[in-house]
Amino acid sequence: MIGKIQAGTNSAITSMTACKSQASHGLDLAQQAGAVILQIRAGTKDAVSIFAEVIESQK
C-alpha cells in the first residue's frame, strides 16, 4: 500500500518537473517572439518615416 502511494507520488513529481520544463521553454519562446515583434514594429516605423520623406520630397 505504502509502495503504491510512493510510486504515485514519484510519478506526480516526475510529471510536474516535465511540465515546469515545458512551461519554462514556452516562456522563453514567448519572450523571443515579443522581441521579434518589437523589431518588426521598429522596422515598420522606419519604413513609414522614409516613405513619408520620399512623398514629401516629391511635392
C-alpha positions as CSV (number, residue, x, y, z in Angstrom):
1,M,0.0,0.0,0.0
2,I,2.7,2.5,1.0
3,G,4.8,1.4,-2.0
4,K,1.9,2.3,-4.3
5,I,1.4,5.7,-2.7
6,Q,5.2,6.4,-3.1
7,A,5.1,5.2,-6.7
8,G,2.2,7.5,-7.4
9,T,3.9,10.4,-5.7
10,N,7.1,9.9,-7.6
11,S,5.1,9.7,-10.8
12,A,3.4,13.0,-10.0
13,I,6.7,14.7,-9.2
14,T,8.1,13.5,-12.5
15,S,5.1,14.8,-14.4
16,M,5.3,18.2,-12.6
17,T,9.0,18.5,-13.3
18,A,8.3,17.9,-17.0
19,C,5.5,20.4,-17.0
20,K,7.7,23.0,-15.4
21,S,10.4,22.5,-18.0
22,Q,7.9,22.8,-20.8
23,A,6.4,25.9,-19.3
24,S,9.8,27.5,-19.0
25,H,10.5,26.7,-22.6
26,G,7.2,28.2,-23.6
27,L,8.0,31.4,-21.7
28,D,11.4,31.6,-23.4
29,L,9.7,31.3,-26.8
30,A,7.1,33.9,-25.9
31,Q,9.8,36.3,-24.9
32,Q,11.7,35.7,-28.1
33,A,8.5,36.3,-30.1
34,G,7.9,39.6,-28.2
35,A,11.4,40.8,-29.1
36,V,10.9,39.9,-32.7
37,I,7.6,41.8,-32.8
38,L,9.3,44.9,-31.3
39,Q,12.0,44.7,-34.0
40,I,9.3,44.4,-36.7
41,R,7.5,47.3,-35.3
42,A,10.6,49.4,-35.2
43,G,11.5,48.5,-38.8
44,T,8.0,49.3,-40.0
45,K,8.1,52.7,-38.3
46,D,11.4,53.4,-40.0
47,A,10.0,52.4,-43.4
48,V,6.9,54.6,-42.9
49,S,9.2,57.5,-42.0
50,I,11.3,57.0,-45.1
51,F,8.2,56.7,-47.3
52,A,6.8,59.9,-45.8
53,E,10.1,61.7,-46.6
54,V,10.0,60.5,-50.2
55,I,6.4,61.6,-50.6
56,E,7.2,65.0,-49.1
57,S,10.3,65.5,-51.3
58,Q,8.1,64.9,-54.4
59,K,5.7,67.7,-53.6
